Amino acid sequence: NEAHRFGWVTEIDPFKPRSTPVKRTALGRLKHEGAWVQEARDGRVVVYMGDDEQNEYIYRYVSRMPWRRSFRMGIHPLDQGTLYVAKFNAEGEGQWLPLTPENPALAGRTLPDILINTRAAADAVGATMMDRPEWIDTFPDKLTAIATLTNNSRRGAFPASNNAADGSSAAASARPSVDRANPRPANAYGHIITWSYRKDWTEPTFTWDIFALCGDPDVPAHGSTIVGDKYGSPRRHLCCAEQPRLDPDRRLRQHAECRRLCRFRQQPDALRRPAHARNPALPHRAGAMRDHGCLCHARRTHDVRWHPTSGRGAKRIPHAGPSEAVQQLA
């Protein structure tokens, strides 16, 4: 049972430092890249989660009751609810597929089976395999969620294959075909996707769109749709989107992992992490070194700044004008 102890969202109460952390098992067991909480109109709790692995899925949890009523009854809203997985249809619409024993595709499985083996359940119901989904944020006034998809080296590879419906596929082993929600083969630079609702966050269906395809807009082969800036790439850096956030001043902040060409000791595979460069026995090679930081797009001035997480100060990025997508959400 050792492996089943991991992969859970764990809640820690900062106001009760002596309290015991709680695993919120109703949110499923997977490679969680955060859990973004959004309150629905009726007070129910909605949680969005990305499974940070190539060919994995985007999930949503909806509590059974409004959180105030739930607490009055002595029930935590993250203990009783329904877990869903996203299916992005080609025509720009999507649906949330329930991961419950009542779903015919999961007949014969108990709820504990589903929550412990969440990836296998998502395989069985036919969810959309995504390009490594990570952080998710919401725009409450527009009923829109935004998610970052970091990369997928196996997208569009030959021969094509999908995650097996019986859950037997090893993580990141499939070679899914290109689709509308993941439109680039060997997606090295990642992209950002949004989905919206008509009236509330708990609706079973949604409409979706590609917010941006990352990469260097000066290199046509990248297929980037970025207008005016390079998402933190003032010198043709190439980045993988990770952590979106809308701050209180309605500035869109986007954490990114930027790759820049440099020289360091590296293995022949130039895209391996620079940690390998610490071995002095390896020859010097041109390769990709990663920097992390946060891109901030200001709504009023359209100024774009890159805030590195290492080093000092922010770098202003020359910006020819805001992208249409940023204008729409800002």
C-alpha positions in Angstrom: 0.0 0.0 0.0 3.0 2.3 0.1 2.4 3.9 -3.3 -1.2 4.7 -2.4 -0.1 7.0 0.4 1.1 9.6 -2.2 -0.6 11.7 -4.8 -3.2 13.4 -2.5 -4.1 17.0 -1.9 -3.2 17.7 1.8 -4.9 20.5 3.6 -3.0 22.4 6.4 -4.8 24.8 8.6 -2.5 27.8 9.1 -4.7 29.2 11.9 -4.3 26.0 13.9 -0.6 25.2 13.8 -1.0 22.2 16.1 -3.7 20.6 13.9 -3.1 17.4 11.9 -2.8 17.9 8.1 -5.7 16.1 6.3 -5.6 14.3 3.0 -8.6 15.4 1.0 -9.1 12.0 -0.7 -12.3 13.1 -2.5 -10.1 15.2 -4.8 -8.5 12.0 -6.3 -5.0 10.6 -6.3 -2.8 12.0 -9.1 0.2 14.2 -9.7 -1.6 17.4 -8.5 -0.1 20.7 -9.6 -2.1 22.8 -7.2 -5.8 22.9 -6.3 -7.6 26.2 -7.2 -10.8 26.8 -5.2 -13.7 28.8 -6.6 -17.1 29.4 -4.9 -20.2 28.7 -7.0 -23.3 31.0 -6.9 -25.1 28.7 -4.4 -22.1 28.5 -2.1 -20.8 25.1 -3.3 -17.1 24.6 -3.5 -15.5 24.0 -6.9 -11.8 22.9 -7.1 -9.8 22.8 -10.3 -6.8 20.6 -10.6 -4.2 19.7 -13.3 -2.3 16.4 -13.4 1.3 17.5 -14.1 2.3 14.7 -16.5 2.3 14.4 -20.3 -0.9 12.8 -21.6 -2.8 13.4 -18.3 -6.0 15.2 -17.5 -7.7 18.3 -16.1 -10.1 17.7 -13.1 -12.9 19.4 -11.3 -14.5 18.7 -7.9 -17.9 20.1 -6.9 -19.0 19.8 -3.2 -22.4 18.2 -2.5 -23.6 21.1 -0.4 -22.9 24.9 0.0 -19.9 25.2 2.3 -21.7 27.1 5.1 -24.4 24.5 5.4 -21.8 21.8 5.2 -19.8 23.2 8.1 -22.9 23.7 10.2 -23.6 19.9 9.7 -20.0 19.1 10.8 -19.1 18.0 7.2 -16.1 19.4 5.4 -17.1 20.5 1.9 -14.0 18.7 0.5 -15.1 15.4 1.9 -18.4 15.0 0.1 -18.8 15.9 -3.5 -18.2 14.7 -7.1 -14.9 14.5 -9.0 -15.0 15.1 -12.7 -12.5 15.0 -15.6 -12.6 17.2 -18.7 -13.3 16.2 -22.2 -12.5 18.9 -24.8 -14.6 18.3 -28.0 -13.2 19.4 -31.4 -16.0 21.9 -32.0 -15.0 24.2 -29.1 -17.4 22.7 -26.5 -16.6 20.4 -23.7 -18.1 18.4 -20.8 -17.2 17.3 -17.3 -17.3 13.5 -17.1 -18.3 12.2 -13.6 -15.9 9.8 -12.0 -18.5 7.9 -10.0 -19.7 4.3 -9.8 -22.9 5.5 -11.5 -21.0 6.3 -14.7 -21.5 3.2 -17.0 -17.9 3.4 -18.1 -16.9 2.7 -14.4 -19.4 0.0 -13.7 -18.2 -2.4 -11.1 -15.8 0.0 -9.5 -16.3 1.4 -6.0 -15.8 5.0 -5.2 -12.6 4.2 -3.2 -11.3 2.3 -6.2 -11.9 5.4 -8.4 -10.3 7.8 -6.0 -7.3 5.7 -5.5 -6.8 4.9 -9.2 -8.0 8.3 -10.6 -5.9 8.2 -13.7 -7.2 4.8 -14.6 -10.8 6.0 -14.1 -10.2 9.0 -16.4 -8.7 6.7 -19.0 -11.8 4.6 -18.9 -14.4 7.4 -19.4 -12.5 8.8 -22.4 -11.3 12.1 -21.1 -9.0 14.3 -23.3 -5.3 13.6 -22.9 -3.6 17.0 -22.3 -0.1 18.4 -22.8 1.0 18.2 -19.2 -1.7 20.4 -17.4 -0.4 22.5 -14.5 -1.8 25.5 -12.7 -5.3 26.8 -13.1 -6.9 30.1 -12.1 -10.3 31.7 -12.6 -11.8 35.0 -13.7 -15.0 35.0 -11.5 -16.7 38.0 -13.2 -16.4 36.2 -16.6 -17.1 32.6 -15.4 -13.8 31.7 -17.2 -11.0 29.4 -16.0 -7.5 29.4 -17.5 -5.0 26.6 -17.4 -1.4 26.2 -18.5 -0.2 23.2 -20.5 3.6 23.0 -20.2 4.7 20.7 -23.0 4.4 17.2 -24.5 7.3 15.7 -26.4 5.1 12.6 -27.3 2.2 14.5 -28.9 1.9 13.5 -32.5 4.7 10.8 -32.3 4.5 7.6 -34.4 2.9 5.2 -34.0 0.0 6.9 -32.4 -1.4 5.5 -29.2 -3.7 6.5 -26.4 -3.9 5.7 -22.7 -5.4 2.2 -22.4 -9.0 2.2 -21.2 -8.1 -0.4 -18.5 -5.6 2.0 -16.9 -2.6 -0.2 -17.8 -0.6 2.5 -19.6 2.6 3.7 -17.9 2.7 7.4 -17.2 3.7 9.6 -20.2 4.1 6.5 -22.4 1.3 7.1 -24.9 1.7 9.0 -28.2 -1.6 10.8 -28.7 -2.5 12.4 -32.0 -2.7 16.2 -32.4 -6.2 17.5 -31.6 -8.0 20.9 -31.4 -7.2 21.4 -27.7 -3.6 20.2 -28.1 -2.8 21.5 -31.6 1.0 21.1 -32.0 3.1 17.9 -32.4 6.1 17.6 -30.1 4.8 20.5 -28.1 8.0 21.9 -26.7 6.8 25.4 -25.6 3.4 24.7 -24.2 0.1 26.6 -24.5 -2.7 28.1 -22.4 -6.3 27.1 -22.6 -9.5 28.7 -21.3 -13.0 27.5 -20.8 -16.2 29.4 -19.9 -19.7 28.7 -18.5 -23.0 30.4 -19.2 -24.3 30.9 -15.6 -22.3 29.0 -13.0 -19.1 27.0 -12.3 -21.0 23.9 -11.6 -22.5 23.4 -15.1 -21.8 20.1 -16.7 -20.7 21.6 -20.1 -18.5 24.5 -21.2 -17.1 26.3 -24.2 -13.3 26.4 -24.6 -10.6 28.2 -26.6 -6.9 28.4 -27.0 -5.6 31.5 -25.1 -2.1 31.4 -26.5 0.5 29.1 -28.1 3.8 29.8 -26.5 7.2 30.0 -28.3 9.2 32.7 -30.1 6.8 34.7 -32.3 9.8 35.6 -34.5 10.3 31.9 -35.5 7.4 30.8 -37.7 8.2 27.1 -37.1 7.2 27.5 -33.4 3.6 28.3 -34.3 3.4 30.9 -31.6 0.3 33.1 -31.4 1.8 35.6 -29.0 1.5 39.3 -30.1 4.1 41.9 -29.1 5.9 40.0 -26.3 7.5 36.6 -25.8 6.0 35.8 -22.4 9.1 36.8 -20.6 11.5 36.2 -23.5 13.2 39.5 -24.3 16.1 37.8 -26.1 14.3 35.0 -28.0 14.1 32.9 -24.9 11.6 30.0 -25.3 9.2 29.3 -22.5 6.8 26.8 -21.1 3.8 28.3 -19.4 3.2 27.2 -15.8 1.4 29.3 -13.3 -1.3 31.8 -14.3 -2.7 34.2 -11.7 -5.0 37.3 -11.9 -3.9 39.6 -9.1 -6.3 42.1 -7.2 -5.4 44.8 -9.7 -6.5 42.5 -12.6 -3.0 42.1 -13.9 -2.4 38.7 -15.5 0.7 37.1 -14.0 2.2 34.1 -15.7 5.0 32.1 -14.2 7.2 30.6 -16.9 10.1 28.3 -17.3 12.4 30.0 -19.9 15.0 28.2 -21.9 17.9 30.1 -23.3 20.8 29.0 -25.4 24.1 29.0 -23.6 27.2 27.0 -23.2 27.7 24.5 -20.4 28.9 21.0 -19.8 26.1 18.8 -21.0 25.2 15.4 -22.3 24.7 15.1 -26.0 20.9 15.6 -25.5 21.0 19.4 -25.4 17.6 19.7 -23.8 18.3 17.9 -20.6 18.3 19.8 -17.4 21.5 21.8 -16.6 21.9 19.8 -13.4 23.8 17.3 -15.6 26.3 20.1 -16.3 27.8 19.8 -12.9 29.8 16.8 -14.1 33.2 18.2 -15.2 33.9 15.0 -17.2 31.3 15.9 -19.8 32.3 18.1 -22.7 31.1 21.7 -23.2 28.0 21.8 -25.5 25.5 24.3 -26.6 22.3 23.5 -24.7 19.2 24.9 -23.1 19.4 26.4 -19.6 16.2 27.1 -17.7 15.3 30.2 -15.8 12.2 30.7 -13.8 10.3 33.9 -13.3 6.9 35.6 -13.5 5.6 37.6 -16.4 3.2 40.4 -15.5 0.9 42.1 -18.0 -0.6 45.4 -16.8 -4.1 46.0 -18.1 -4.1 49.8 -18.2 -0.6 50.5 -19.5 -0.1 47.2 -21.4 3.4 47.1 -19.9 5.0 43.7 -19.7 7.7 42.9 -17.1 9.7 39.8 -16.4 10.4 39.2 -12.7 13.1 36.5 -12.4 13.0 34.3 -9.3 16.8 34.4 -9.3 18.9 37.5 -9.5 17.7 41.1 -8.9 15.2 43.4 -10.4 12.6 43.2 -13.1 13.2 43.5 -16.8 10.9 45.5 -18.9 10.0 43.7 -22.1 9.5 45.7 -25.3 5.8 45.4 -26.1 4.2 46.3 -29.4 0.6 46.0 -27.9 -1.5 43.7 -25.9 -2.7 40.5 -27.4 -6.3 40.2 -28.2 -6.8 37.5 -25.6 -5.3 39.5 -22.8 -7.5 42.5 -23.8 -10.6 40.3 -23.6 -9.8 38.9 -20.1 -8.3 42.1 -18.6 
